[in-house]
Amino acid sequence: MKTHLKALRSEAGLTQADLAGKLGVSRQAVIAIESDKHDPSLDLAYRIAAVFDLPVEAIFENPHRTG
Amino acid sequence: MKTLKPVTEYTIGFAAWMVAYVAAVFFAGYYFRGMTPLGLPQAPLLYAVALLPSIPIGGTILVFLRFMDRSDEYMRAIMTRRFIVATGVTLFISTAWGFVKNYTEMPGSGLDYTYMIFWISFAIISPFVRDSKVRTA
């Protein structure tokens, strides 16, 4: 799943460890999501969206939506 | 009371069970040589002492399963995948060992080494299983 998480995190001035702390997950989990090795659960995707105050689809592109 | 981090709890739990394992192995060894206050080995105690070293092995498996349960979703997903792959490798090696033993002069039952084979398999496959996604097509 294509994600803009890395860019958003950098813009927000957060390190991977900072974001992991805000989300309550390991730094490895943040690294895996940013490098497309892990698709987050819906709950984690909502938590990420809440941190950046954005809708989920602004962070993770919906691969099933056309147009 | 402060809760330990999953990895800290795992490290402490695993180390404690390993200490118990070493103690059990030594105790069983001395018992079967008749060198404990329990005297010479005889049933049913003989079977209980023979089983003793396997109890900490069960403990380490419970510690690992709890570690998986307490980890975040990514760690849980990759640990589960590694556990499944390592189990498959262990089943394959143990079965192959059994067949080779049946048809050749190869010593040992292979069963004694199952646990060790599992963890060696786990260590070898871990660097290759770092992706929680099942990629299709």
N, CA and C atoms of all chains as a GROMACS GRO file, in nm:
protein
  612
    1MET      N    1   0.085  -0.120   0.000
    1MET     CA    2   0.000   0.000   0.000
    1MET      C    3   0.088   0.124   0.000
    2LYS      N    4   0.064   0.211  -0.097
    2LYS     CA    5   0.148   0.332  -0.107
    2LYS      C    6   0.113   0.427   0.009
    3THR      N    7   0.217   0.476   0.074
    3THR     CA    8   0.194   0.563   0.190
    3THR      C    9   0.278   0.691   0.183
    4HIS      N   10   0.222   0.796   0.241
    4HIS     CA   11   0.294   0.924   0.249
    4HIS      C   12   0.345   0.947   0.391
    5LEU      N   13   0.348   0.842   0.468
    5LEU     CA   14   0.380   0.855   0.611
    5LEU      C   15   0.518   0.917   0.636
    6LYS      N   16   0.618   0.870   0.560
    6LYS     CA   17   0.754   0.919   0.583
    6LYS      C   18   0.762   1.070   0.562
    7ALA      N   19   0.701   1.116   0.451
    7ALA     CA   20   0.704   1.260   0.419
    7ALA      C   21   0.629   1.339   0.526
    8LEU      N   22   0.512   1.288   0.567
    8LEU     CA   23   0.433   1.358   0.669
    8LEU      C   24   0.508   1.365   0.802
    9ARG      N   25   0.573   1.255   0.836
    9ARG     CA   26   0.648   1.251   0.962
    9ARG      C   27   0.762   1.353   0.959
   10SER      N   28   0.834   1.357   0.846
   10SER     CA   29   0.945   1.453   0.834
   10SER      C   30   0.895   1.596   0.843
   11GLU      N   31   0.783   1.622   0.773
   11GLU     CA   32   0.724   1.758   0.776
   11GLU      C   33   0.687   1.798   0.919
   12ALA      N   34   0.641   1.699   0.995
   12ALA     CA   35   0.599   1.727   1.133
   12ALA      C   36   0.719   1.734   1.228
   13GLY      N   37   0.838   1.705   1.176
   13GLY     CA   38   0.959   1.709   1.260
   13GLY      C   39   0.966   1.597   1.362
   14LEU      N   40   0.904   1.485   1.327
   14LEU     CA   41   0.906   1.371   1.420
   14LEU      C   42   1.007   1.267   1.375
   15THR      N   43   1.073   1.205   1.471
   15THR     CA   44   1.159   1.091   1.439
   15THR      C   45   1.070   0.967   1.438
   16GLN      N   46   1.125   0.857   1.388
   16GLN     CA   47   1.049   0.731   1.388
   16GLN      C   48   1.015   0.690   1.532
   17ALA      N   49   1.110   0.715   1.622
   17ALA     CA   50   1.087   0.680   1.763
   17ALA      C   51   0.977   0.767   1.824
   18ASP      N   52   0.975   0.898   1.786
   18ASP     CA   53   0.870   0.989   1.835
   18ASP      C   54   0.732   0.938   1.792
   19LEU      N   55   0.723   0.906   1.662
   19LEU     CA   56   0.594   0.862   1.609
   19LEU      C   57   0.552   0.730   1.672
   20ALA      N   58   0.650   0.640   1.686
   20ALA     CA   59   0.621   0.510   1.750
   20ALA      C   60   0.564   0.532   1.891
   21GLY      N   61   0.625   0.627   1.963
   21GLY     CA   62   0.579   0.658   2.099
   21GLY      C   63   0.436   0.710   2.100
   22LYS      N   64   0.404   0.798   2.004
   22LYS     CA   65   0.269   0.854   1.996
   22LYS      C   66   0.167   0.746   1.960
   23LEU      N   67   0.212   0.648   1.880
   23LEU     CA   68   0.119   0.544   1.834
   23LEU      C   69   0.112   0.424   1.928
   24GLY      N   70   0.209   0.415   2.017
   24GLY     CA   71   0.213   0.300   2.109
   24GLY      C   72   0.257   0.172   2.040
   25VAL      N   73   0.346   0.187   1.940
   25VAL     CA   74   0.402   0.069   1.872
   25VAL      C   75   0.554   0.078   1.876
   26SER      N   76   0.620  -0.027   1.826
   26SER     CA   77   0.766  -0.025   1.824
   26SER      C   78   0.816   0.060   1.707
   27ARG      N   79   0.943   0.104   1.716
   27ARG     CA   80   1.003   0.180   1.605
   27ARG      C   81   1.009   0.093   1.479
   28GLN      N   82   1.030  -0.039   1.501
   28GLN     CA   83   1.033  -0.132   1.388
   28GLN      C   84   0.901  -0.130   1.310
   29ALA      N   85   0.791  -0.111   1.385
   29ALA     CA   86   0.660  -0.109   1.319
   29ALA      C   87   0.649   0.014   1.228
   30VAL      N   88   0.698   0.129   1.276
   30VAL     CA   89   0.695   0.251   1.195
   30VAL      C   90   0.783   0.233   1.071
   31ILE      N   91   0.903   0.178   1.091
   31ILE     CA   92   0.994   0.153   0.978
   31ILE      C   93   0.928   0.062   0.876
   32ALA      N   94   0.862  -0.044   0.925
   32ALA     CA   95   0.798  -0.141   0.834
   32ALA      C   96   0.683  -0.077   0.756
   33ILE      N   97   0.606   0.010   0.819
   33ILE     CA   98   0.495   0.076   0.749
   33ILE      C   99   0.551   0.172   0.643
   34GLU      N  100   0.654   0.248   0.682
   34GLU     CA  101   0.712   0.345   0.588
   34GLU      C  102   0.776   0.277   0.467
   35SER      N  103   0.831   0.158   0.490
   35SER     CA  104   0.900   0.089   0.380
   35SER      C  105   0.811  -0.016   0.313
   36ASP      N  106   0.682  -0.008   0.339
   36ASP     CA  107   0.583  -0.096   0.275
   36ASP      C  108   0.606  -0.245   0.305
   37LYS      N  109   0.658  -0.271   0.424
   37LYS     CA  110   0.673  -0.411   0.466
   37LYS      C  111   0.557  -0.454   0.555
   38HIS      N  112   0.474  -0.357   0.591
   38HIS     CA  113   0.359  -0.389   0.678
   38HIS      C  114   0.243  -0.296   0.644
   39ASP      N  115   0.128  -0.356   0.620
   39ASP     CA  116   0.006  -0.277   0.604
   39ASP      C  117  -0.059  -0.266   0.741
   40PRO      N  118  -0.077  -0.144   0.792
   40PRO     CA  119  -0.132  -0.132   0.928
   40PRO      C  120  -0.277  -0.179   0.934
   41SER      N  121  -0.316  -0.222   1.053
   41SER     CA  122  -0.456  -0.258   1.075
   41SER      C  123  -0.540  -0.130   1.063
   42LEU      N  124  -0.669  -0.145   1.053
   42LEU     CA  125  -0.756  -0.028   1.043
   42LEU      C  126  -0.742   0.059   1.168
   43ASP      N  127  -0.732  -0.006   1.283
   43ASP     CA  128  -0.718   0.069   1.408
   43ASP      C  129  -0.589   0.153   1.408
   44LEU      N  130  -0.478   0.091   1.367
   44LEU     CA  131  -0.350   0.164   1.366
   44LEU      C  132  -0.353   0.275   1.260
   45ALA      N  133  -0.417   0.247   1.146
   45ALA     CA  134  -0.428   0.350   1.042
   45ALA      C  135  -0.505   0.471   1.096
   46TYR      N  136  -0.611   0.446   1.172
   46TYR     CA  137  -0.688   0.556   1.231
   46TYR      C  138  -0.605   0.632   1.335
   47ARG      N  139  -0.523   0.558   1.410
   47ARG     CA  140  -0.437   0.624   1.510
   47ARG      C  141  -0.336   0.715   1.439
   48ILE      N  142  -0.279   0.666   1.329
   48ILE     CA  143  -0.183   0.746   1.251
   48ILE      C  144  -0.253   0.871   1.197
   49ALA      N  145  -0.374   0.851   1.144
   49ALA     CA  146  -0.451   0.964   1.090
   49ALA      C  147  -0.479   1.067   1.198
   50ALA      N  148  -0.506   1.019   1.320
   50ALA     CA  149  -0.534   1.112   1.431
   50ALA      C  150  -0.410   1.192   1.468
   51VAL      N  151  -0.293   1.130   1.463
   51VAL     CA  152  -0.168   1.202   1.496
   51VAL      C  153  -0.146   1.318   1.400
   52PHE      N  154  -0.173   1.294   1.270
   52PHE     CA  155  -0.149   1.398   1.170
   52PHE      C  156  -0.274   1.482   1.140
   53ASP      N  157  -0.384   1.448   1.206
   53ASP     CA  158  -0.511   1.517   1.185
   53ASP      C  159  -0.550   1.520   1.038
   54LEU      N  160  -0.540   1.403   0.976
   54LEU     CA  161  -0.573   1.390   0.834
   54LEU      C  162  -0.664   1.268   0.816
   55PRO      N  163  -0.740   1.263   0.705
   55PRO     CA  164  -0.814   1.139   0.679
   55PRO      C  165  -0.717   1.026   0.641
   56VAL      N  166  -0.757   0.903   0.666
   56VAL     CA  167  -0.669   0.787   0.639
   56VAL      C  168  -0.621   0.786   0.494
   57GLU      N  169  -0.711   0.819   0.402
   57GLU     CA  170  -0.673   0.811   0.260
   57GLU      C  171  -0.576   0.922   0.217
   58ALA      N  172  -0.555   1.020   0.302
   58ALA     CA  173  -0.453   1.122   0.271
   58ALA      C  174  -0.314   1.071   0.308
   59ILE      N  175  -0.312   0.964   0.386
   59ILE     CA  176  -0.184   0.905   0.430
   59ILE      C  177  -0.156   0.775   0.354
   60PHE      N  178  -0.258   0.694   0.342
   60PHE     CA  179  -0.244   0.568   0.269
   60PHE      C  180  -0.336   0.573   0.146
   61GLU      N  181  -0.274   0.559   0.029
   61GLU     CA  182  -0.355   0.565  -0.093
   61GLU      C  183  -0.441   0.440  -0.103
   62ASN      N  184  -0.567   0.459  -0.137
   62ASN     CA  185  -0.658   0.346  -0.151
   62ASN      C  186  -0.632   0.278  -0.285
   63PRO      N  187  -0.578   0.155  -0.284
   63PRO     CA  188  -0.543   0.090  -0.411
   63PRO      C  189  -0.666   0.042  -0.488
   64HIS      N  190  -0.781   0.045  -0.423
   64HIS     CA  191  -0.903  -0.008  -0.486
   64HIS      C  192  -0.992   0.102  -0.543
   65ARG      N  193  -0.955   0.227  -0.512
   65ARG     CA  194  -1.037   0.339  -0.563
   65ARG      C  195  -0.986   0.378  -0.701
   66THR      N  196  -1.077   0.390  -0.795
   66THR     CA  197  -1.037   0.431  -0.930
   66THR      C  198  -1.090   0.571  -0.956
   67GLY      N  199  -1.010   0.650  -1.024
   67GLY     CA  200  -1.054   0.785  -1.060
   67GLY      C  201  -1.044   0.886  -0.948
   68MET      N  202   0.166  -0.100   3.989
   68MET     CA  203   0.293  -0.164   3.956
   68MET      C  204   0.328  -0.142   3.808
   69LYS      N  205   0.453  -0.103   3.783
   69LYS     CA  206   0.495  -0.075   3.647
   69LYS      C  207   0.505  -0.206   3.567
   70THR      N  208   0.446  -0.203   3.446
   70THR     CA  209   0.450  -0.323   3.362
   70THR      C  210   0.580  -0.324   3.282
   71LEU      N  211   0.644  -0.440   3.274
   71LEU     CA  212   0.768  -0.450   3.198
   71LEU      C  213   0.739  -0.444   3.050
   72LYS      N  214   0.837  -0.394   2.973
   72LYS     CA  215   0.824  -0.395   2.828
   72LYS      C  216   0.824  -0.540   2.782
   73PRO      N  217   0.752  -0.571   2.672
   73PRO     CA  218   0.746  -0.711   2.625
   73PRO      C  219   0.883  -0.776   2.609
   74VAL      N  220   0.979  -0.699   2.552
   74VAL     CA  221   1.111  -0.759   2.527
   74VAL      C  222   1.186  -0.784   2.658
   75THR      N  223   1.167  -0.696   2.756
   75THR     CA  224   1.231  -0.714   2.887
   75THR      C  225   1.172  -0.836   2.958
   76GLU      N  226   1.039  -0.843   2.954
   76GLU     CA  227   0.972  -0.957   3.017
   76GLU      C  228   1.015  -1.088   2.952
   77TYR      N  229   1.028  -1.085   2.819
   77TYR     CA  230   1.070  -1.204   2.744
   77TYR      C  231   1.212  -1.246   2.784
   78THR      N  232   1.303  -1.148   2.790
   78THR     CA  233   1.443  -1.176   2.823
   78THR      C  234   1.454  -1.237   2.963
   79ILE      N  235   1.386  -1.175   3.059
   79ILE     CA  236   1.391  -1.224   3.197
   79ILE      C  237   1.328  -1.363   3.207
   80GLY      N  238   1.209  -1.377   3.146
   80GLY     CA  239   1.137  -1.506   3.151
   80GLY      C  240   1.217  -1.618   3.088
   81PHE      N  241   1.274  -1.590   2.971
   81PHE     CA  242   1.351  -1.692   2.900
   81PHE      C  243   1.475  -1.732   2.980
   82ALA      N  244   1.545  -1.632   3.034
   82ALA     CA  245   1.666  -1.660   3.113
   82ALA      C  246   1.632  -1.743   3.237
   83ALA      N  247   1.521  -1.709   3.303
   83ALA     CA  248   1.481  -1.783   3.424
   83ALA      C  249   1.452  -1.930   3.391
   84TRP      N  250   1.380  -1.952   3.282
   84TRP     CA  251   1.350  -2.091   3.244
   84TRP      C  252   1.476  -2.165   3.201
   85MET      N  253   1.572  -2.094   3.140
   85MET     CA  254   1.697  -2.161   3.099
   85MET      C  255   1.780  -2.203   3.221
   86VAL      N  256   1.777  -2.117   3.326
   86VAL     CA  257   1.846  -2.154   3.451
   86VAL      C  258   1.780  -2.279   3.509
   87ALA      N  259   1.644  -2.281   3.506
   87ALA     CA  260   1.571  -2.398   3.556
   87ALA      C  261   1.604  -2.522   3.473
   88TYR      N  262   1.621  -2.502   3.343
   88TYR     CA  263   1.652  -2.614   3.253
   88TYR      C  264   1.789  -2.675   3.287
   89VAL      N  265   1.889  -2.588   3.302
   89VAL     CA  266   2.024  -2.636   3.334
   89VAL      C  267   2.022  -2.710   3.469
   90ALA      N  268   1.951  -2.652   3.567
   90ALA     CA  269   1.941  -2.717   3.698
   90ALA      C  270   1.874  -2.854   3.686
   91ALA      N  271   1.768  -2.862   3.606
   91ALA     CA  272   1.694  -2.988   3.590
   91ALA      C  273   1.780  -3.094   3.521
   92VAL      N  274   1.857  -3.051   3.420
   92VAL     CA  275   1.945  -3.145   3.348
   92VAL      C  276   2.051  -3.201   3.444
   93PHE      N  277   2.111  -3.112   3.524
   93PHE     CA  278   2.213  -3.158   3.620
   93PHE      C  279   2.151  -3.250   3.724
   94PHE      N  280   2.033  -3.210   3.775
   94PHE     CA  281   1.968  -3.291   3.876
   94PHE      C  282   1.935  -3.430   3.822
   95ALA      N  283   1.878  -3.434   3.700
   95ALA     CA  284   1.843  -3.564   3.640
   95ALA      C  285   1.969  -3.649   3.621
   96GLY      N  286   2.077  -3.584   3.576
   96GLY     CA  287   2.202  -3.657   3.556
   96GLY      C  288   2.253  -3.720   3.684
   97TYR      N  289   2.251  -3.642   3.793
   97TYR     CA  290   2.297  -3.695   3.923
   97TYR      C  291   2.202  -3.803   3.975
   98TYR      N  292   2.071  -3.781   3.952
   98TYR     CA  293   1.972  -3.878   4.000
   98TYR      C  294   1.993  -4.015   3.934
   99PHE      N  295   2.016  -4.013   3.803
   99PHE     CA  296   2.032  -4.140   3.731
   99PHE      C  297   2.165  -4.208   3.760
  100ARG      N  298   2.255  -4.136   3.825
  100ARG     CA  299   2.380  -4.200   3.871
  100ARG      C  300   2.368  -4.237   4.019
  101GLY      N  301   2.249  -4.218   4.075
  101GLY     CA  302   2.226  -4.252   4.216
  101GLY      C  303   2.300  -4.159   4.312
  102MET      N  304   2.324  -4.037   4.267
  102MET     CA  305   2.405  -3.944   4.348
  102MET      C  306   2.321  -3.837   4.417
  103THR      N  307   2.190  -3.859   4.430
  103THR     CA  308   2.107  -3.761   4.502
  103THR      C  309   2.051  -3.830   4.627
  104PRO      N  310   1.997  -3.750   4.721
  104PRO     CA  311   1.938  -3.811   4.841
  104PRO      C  312   1.818  -3.901   4.810
  105LEU      N  313   1.771  -3.898   4.685
  105LEU     CA  314   1.654  -3.979   4.648
  105LEU      C  315   1.692  -4.126   4.624
  106GLY      N  316   1.820  -4.155   4.627
  106GLY     CA  317   1.864  -4.295   4.611
  106GLY      C  318   1.870  -4.338   4.466
  107LEU      N  319   1.869  -4.470   4.444
  107LEU     CA  320   1.880  -4.524   4.308
  107LEU      C  321   1.752  -4.499   4.230
  108PRO      N  322   1.762  -4.480   4.098
  108PRO     CA  323   1.643  -4.452   4.018
  108PRO      C  324   1.544  -4.569   4.020
  109GLN      N  325   1.420  -4.540   4.046
  109GLN     CA  326   1.316  -4.642   4.037
  109GLN      C  327   1.182  -4.577   4.005
  110ALA      N  328   1.096  -4.654   3.936
  110ALA     CA  329   0.963  -4.603   3.898
  110ALA      C  330   0.881  -4.582   4.025
  111PRO      N  331   0.788  -4.488   4.029
  111PRO     CA  332   0.752  -4.394   3.920
  111PRO      C  333   0.838  -4.266   3.920
  112LEU      N  334   0.919  -4.248   4.025
  112LEU     CA  335   1.000  -4.125   4.034
  112LEU      C  336   1.095  -4.112   3.914
  113LEU      N  337   1.142  -4.227   3.867
  113LEU     CA  338   1.233  -4.230   3.753
  113LEU      C  339   1.174  -4.154   3.633
  114TYR      N  340   1.044  -4.178   3.608
  114TYR     CA  341   0.979  -4.112   3.493
  114TYR      C  342   0.961  -3.962   3.520
  115ALA      N  343   0.928  -3.929   3.643
  115ALA     CA  344   0.909  -3.788   3.677
  115ALA      C  345   1.039  -3.710   3.660
  116VAL      N  346   1.150  -3.769   3.706
  116VAL     CA  347   1.280  -3.701   3.693
  116VAL      C  348   1.323  -3.694   3.547
  117ALA      N  349   1.293  -3.800   3.471
  117ALA     CA  350   1.328  -3.800   3.328
  117ALA      C  351   1.253  -3.689   3.254
  118LEU      N  352   1.132  -3.660   3.300
  118LEU     CA  353   1.051  -3.555   3.235
  118LEU      C  354   1.089  -3.415   3.281
  119LEU      N  355   1.156  -3.408   3.394
  119LEU     CA  356   1.184  -3.277   3.458
  119LEU      C  357   1.246  -3.173   3.364
  120PRO      N  358   1.352  -3.208   3.285
  120PRO     CA  359   1.414  -3.105   3.199
  120PRO      C  360   1.320  -3.052   3.090
  121SER      N  361   1.215  -3.128   3.057
  121SER     CA  362   1.125  -3.080   2.950
  121SER      C  363   1.030  -2.973   3.000
  122ILE      N  364   1.009  -2.966   3.131
  122ILE     CA  365   0.914  -2.866   3.185
  122ILE      C  366   0.962  -2.723   3.156
  123PRO      N  367   1.090  -2.690   3.182
  123PRO     CA  368   1.136  -2.554   3.146
  123PRO      C  369   1.127  -2.525   2.997
  124ILE      N  370   1.138  -2.628   2.915
  124ILE     CA  371   1.125  -2.607   2.769
  124ILE      C  372   0.983  -2.557   2.739
  125GLY      N  373   0.884  -2.620   2.804
  125GLY     CA  374   0.746  -2.573   2.790
  125GLY      C  375   0.732  -2.430   2.839
  126GLY      N  376   0.804  -2.398   2.947
  126GLY     CA  377   0.801  -2.262   3.002
  126GLY      C  378   0.853  -2.160   2.903
  127THR      N  379   0.963  -2.193   2.835
  127THR     CA  380   1.019  -2.097   2.738
  127THR      C  381   0.923  -2.074   2.622
  128ILE      N  382   0.853  -2.181   2.584
  128ILE     CA  383   0.756  -2.166   2.473
  128ILE      C  384   0.641  -2.074   2.517
  129LEU      N  385   0.595  -2.090   2.641
  129LEU     CA  386   0.490  -2.001   2.692
  129LEU      C  387   0.537  -1.856   2.699
  130VAL      N  388   0.664  -1.838   2.742
  130VAL     CA  389   0.721  -1.702   2.747
  130VAL      C  390   0.723  -1.640   2.608
  131PHE      N  391   0.763  -1.719   2.510
  131PHE     CA  392   0.769  -1.669   2.372
  131PHE      C  393   0.629  -1.634   2.320
  132LEU      N  394   0.531  -1.722   2.347
  132LEU     CA  395   0.394  -1.696   2.302
  132LEU      C  396   0.338  -1.570   2.368
  133ARG      N  397   0.372  -1.549   2.495
  133ARG     CA  398   0.327  -1.428   2.566
  133ARG      C  399   0.394  -1.304   2.504
  134PHE      N  400   0.522  -1.318   2.469
  134PHE     CA  401   0.593  -1.207   2.404
  134PHE      C  402   0.522  -1.169   2.273
  135MET      N  403   0.484  -1.271   2.196
  135MET     CA  404   0.412  -1.244   2.071
  135MET      C  405   0.280  -1.174   2.100
  136ASP      N  406   0.212  -1.221   2.203
  136ASP     CA  407   0.080  -1.167   2.238
  136ASP      C  408   0.089  -1.022   2.282
  137ARG      N  409   0.196  -0.986   2.354
  137ARG     CA  410   0.210  -0.851   2.410
  137ARG      C  411   0.274  -0.752   2.313
  138SER      N  412   0.332  -0.804   2.204
  138SER     CA  413   0.400  -0.715   2.109
  138SER      C  414   0.298  -0.637   2.026
  139ASP      N  415   0.347  -0.536   1.951
  139ASP     CA  416   0.256  -0.462   1.864
  139ASP      C  417   0.223  -0.548   1.742
  140GLU      N  418   0.130  -0.497   1.660
  140GLU     CA  419   0.076  -0.580   1.550
  140GLU      C  420   0.182  -0.622   1.449
  141TYR      N  421   0.280  -0.535   1.422
  141TYR     CA  422   0.384  -0.572   1.325
  141TYR      C  423   0.474  -0.682   1.379
  142MET      N  424   0.522  -0.664   1.504
  142MET     CA  425   0.610  -0.764   1.564
  142MET      C  426   0.536  -0.899   1.576
  143ARG      N  427   0.406  -0.891   1.615
  143ARG     CA  428   0.327  -1.013   1.629
  143ARG      C  429   0.314  -1.084   1.494
  144ALA      N  430   0.292  -1.005   1.390
  144ALA     CA  431   0.274  -1.064   1.256
  144ALA      C  432   0.402  -1.133   1.208
  145ILE      N  433   0.517  -1.065   1.223
  145ILE     CA  434   0.640  -1.128   1.172
  145ILE      C  435   0.684  -1.245   1.261
  146MET      N  436   0.663  -1.231   1.393
  146MET     CA  437   0.698  -1.343   1.483
  146MET      C  438   0.612  -1.465   1.452
  147THR      N  439   0.486  -1.441   1.423
  147THR     CA  440   0.397  -1.553   1.388
  147THR      C  441   0.444  -1.620   1.259
  148ARG      N  442   0.479  -1.539   1.160
  148ARG     CA  443   0.527  -1.596   1.033
  148ARG      C  444   0.656  -1.675   1.055
  149ARG      N  445   0.747  -1.617   1.134
  149ARG     CA  446   0.874  -1.687   1.161
  149ARG      C  447   0.849  -1.817   1.236
  150PHE      N  448   0.757  -1.812   1.332
  150PHE     CA  449   0.724  -1.931   1.412
  150PHE      C  450   0.670  -2.041   1.320
  151ILE      N  451   0.583  -2.004   1.228
  151ILE     CA  452   0.523  -2.103   1.138
  151ILE      C  453   0.629  -2.161   1.044
  152VAL      N  454   0.713  -2.074   0.986
  152VAL     CA  455   0.816  -2.123   0.894
  152VAL      C  456   0.915  -2.212   0.968
  153ALA      N  457   0.958  -2.169   1.089
  153ALA     CA  458   1.053  -2.249   1.168
  153ALA      C  459   0.991  -2.384   1.207
  154THR      N  460   0.862  -2.384   1.236
  154THR     CA  461   0.794  -2.510   1.269
  154THR      C  462   0.795  -2.603   1.148
  155GLY      N  463   0.769  -2.548   1.030
  155GLY     CA  464   0.772  -2.628   0.908
  155GLY      C  465   0.910  -2.687   0.882
  156VAL      N  466   1.014  -2.603   0.898
  156VAL     CA  467   1.152  -2.650   0.878
  156VAL      C  468   1.184  -2.760   0.978
  157THR      N  469   1.141  -2.740   1.104
  157THR     CA  470   1.167  -2.839   1.209
  157THR      C  471   1.098  -2.972   1.178
  158LEU      N  472   0.973  -2.964   1.134
  158LEU     CA  473   0.900  -3.087   1.099
  158LEU      C  474   0.971  -3.161   0.986
  159PHE      N  475   1.017  -3.084   0.888
  159PHE     CA  476   1.085  -3.145   0.773
  159PHE      C  477   1.215  -3.212   0.816
  160ILE      N  478   1.299  -3.138   0.891
  160ILE     CA  479   1.429  -3.194   0.932
  160ILE      C  480   1.410  -3.315   1.024
  161SER      N  481   1.316  -3.305   1.118
  161SER     CA  482   1.293  -3.416   1.212
  161SER      C  483   1.246  -3.541   1.137
  162THR      N  484   1.156  -3.521   1.040
  162THR     CA  485   1.105  -3.635   0.964
  162THR      C  486   1.216  -3.696   0.877
  163ALA      N  487   1.293  -3.608   0.810
  163ALA     CA  488   1.403  -3.656   0.726
  163ALA      C  489   1.504  -3.733   0.811
  164TRP      N  490   1.533  -3.678   0.929
  164TRP     CA  491   1.627  -3.743   1.022
  164TRP      C  492   1.574  -3.883   1.057
  165GLY      N  493   1.444  -3.892   1.086
  165GLY     CA  494   1.382  -4.020   1.120
  165GLY      C  495   1.396  -4.122   1.008
  166PHE      N  496   1.373  -4.080   0.884
  166PHE     CA  497   1.386  -4.172   0.770
  166PHE      C  498   1.530  -4.216   0.752
  167VAL      N  499   1.623  -4.120   0.760
  167VAL     CA  500   1.766  -4.153   0.743
  167VAL      C  501   1.808  -4.253   0.852
  168LYS      N  502   1.761  -4.229   0.975
  168LYS     CA  503   1.795  -4.318   1.087
  168LYS      C  504   1.740  -4.460   1.063
  169ASN      N  505   1.620  -4.466   1.005
  169ASN     CA  506   1.559  -4.598   0.979
  169ASN      C  507   1.639  -4.681   0.880
  170TYR      N  508   1.694  -4.613   0.779
  170TYR     CA  509   1.757  -4.687   0.670
  170TYR      C  510   1.910  -4.687   0.675
  171THR      N  511   1.967  -4.618   0.771
  171THR     CA  512   2.114  -4.612   0.778
  171THR      C  513   2.159  -4.639   0.922
  172GLU      N  514   2.286  -4.621   0.943
  172GLU     CA  515   2.345  -4.645   1.076
  172GLU      C  516   2.345  -4.516   1.159
  173MET      N  517   2.273  -4.416   1.113
  173MET     CA  518   2.278  -4.286   1.181
  173MET      C  519   2.230  -4.300   1.326
  174PRO      N  520   2.308  -4.246   1.421
  174PRO     CA  521   2.269  -4.261   1.562
  174PRO      C  522   2.165  -4.160   1.607
  175GLY      N  523   2.114  -4.180   1.727
  175GLY     CA  524   2.022  -4.083   1.790
  175GLY      C  525   1.880  -4.097   1.742
  176SER      N  526   1.788  -4.038   1.819
  176SER     CA  527   1.647  -4.048   1.780
  176SER      C  528   1.604  -3.924   1.702
  177GLY      N  529   1.683  -3.817   1.714
  177GLY     CA  530   1.642  -3.694   1.648
  177GLY      C  531   1.546  -3.615   1.733
  178LEU      N  532   1.460  -3.684   1.810
  178LEU     CA  533   1.361  -3.614   1.891
  178LEU      C  534   1.427  -3.526   1.998
  179ASP      N  535   1.540  -3.571   2.049
  179ASP     CA  536   1.611  -3.494   2.152
  179ASP      C  537   1.649  -3.356   2.100
  180TYR      N  538   1.666  -3.346   1.969
  180TYR     CA  539   1.717  -3.222   1.911
  180TYR      C  540   1.607  -3.134   1.853
  181THR      N  541   1.482  -3.177   1.866
  181THR     CA  542   1.372  -3.102   1.802
  181THR      C  543   1.369  -2.956   1.844
  182TYR      N  544   1.380  -2.931   1.973
  182TYR     CA  545   1.373  -2.794   2.024
  182TYR      C  546   1.489  -2.710   1.970
  183MET      N  547   1.608  -2.771   1.971
  183MET     CA  548   1.727  -2.701   1.922
  183MET      C  549   1.713  -2.672   1.772
  184ILE      N  550   1.662  -2.772   1.698
  184ILE     CA  551   1.644  -2.753   1.553
  184ILE      C  552   1.546  -2.638   1.529
  185PHE      N  553   1.441  -2.631   1.612
  185PHE     CA  554   1.342  -2.524   1.594
  185PHE      C  555   1.406  -2.387   1.610
  186TRP      N  556   1.485  -2.368   1.716
  186TRP     CA  557   1.541  -2.234   1.741
  186TRP      C  558   1.652  -2.200   1.642
  187ILE      N  559   1.728  -2.301   1.599
  187ILE     CA  560   1.830  -2.274   1.495
  187ILE      C  561   1.758  -2.233   1.366
  188SER      N  562   1.650  -2.306   1.333
  188SER     CA  563   1.571  -2.271   1.214
  188SER      C  564   1.515  -2.129   1.226
  189PHE      N  565   1.463  -2.098   1.344
  189PHE     CA  566   1.406  -1.966   1.369
  189PHE      C  567   1.511  -1.857   1.347
  190ALA      N  568   1.632  -1.882   1.400
  190ALA     CA  569   1.740  -1.782   1.387
  190ALA      C  570   1.782  -1.766   1.241
  191ILE      N  571   1.788  -1.877   1.168
  191ILE     CA  572   1.833  -1.870   1.028
  191ILE      C  573   1.730  -1.801   0.939
  192ILE      N  574   1.602  -1.831   0.960
  192ILE     CA  575   1.501  -1.773   0.869
  192ILE      C  576   1.464  -1.629   0.906
  193SER      N  577   1.489  -1.589   1.032
  193SER     CA  578   1.445  -1.456   1.077
  193SER      C  579   1.490  -1.339   0.989
  194PRO      N  580   1.618  -1.334   0.946
  194PRO     CA  581   1.658  -1.221   0.861
  194PRO      C  582   1.584  -1.216   0.727
  195PHE      N  583   1.528  -1.329   0.686
  195PHE     CA  584   1.458  -1.333   0.557
  195PHE      C  585   1.306  -1.309   0.572
  196VAL      N  586   1.256  -1.320   0.694
  196VAL     CA  587   1.113  -1.298   0.717
  196VAL      C  588   1.097  -1.168   0.796
  197ARG      N  589   1.093  -1.058   0.722
  197ARG     CA  590   1.083  -0.925   0.787
  197ARG      C  591   0.964  -0.848   0.732
  198ASP      N  592   0.886  -0.916   0.652
  198ASP     CA  593   0.772  -0.854   0.584
  198ASP      C  594   0.646  -0.921   0.635
  199SER      N  595   0.553  -0.843   0.689
  199SER     CA  596   0.431  -0.903   0.744
  199SER      C  597   0.329  -0.930   0.635
  200LYS      N  598   0.355  -0.883   0.514
  200LYS     CA  599   0.254  -0.893   0.409
  200LYS      C  600   0.267  -1.023   0.331
  201VAL      N  601   0.152  -1.081   0.300
  201VAL     CA  602   0.150  -1.198   0.212
  201VAL      C  603   0.133  -1.144   0.072
  202ARG      N  604   0.239  -1.159  -0.007
  202ARG     CA  605   0.235  -1.102  -0.141
  202ARG      C  606   0.180  -1.205  -0.239
  203THR      N  607   0.072  -1.168  -0.303
  203THR     CA  608   0.014  -1.256  -0.404
  203THR      C  609   0.036  -1.193  -0.540
  204ALA      N  610   0.037  -1.273  -0.643
  204ALA     CA  611   0.052  -1.230  -0.781
  204ALA      C  612   0.187  -1.164  -0.808
   0.00000   0.00000   0.00000
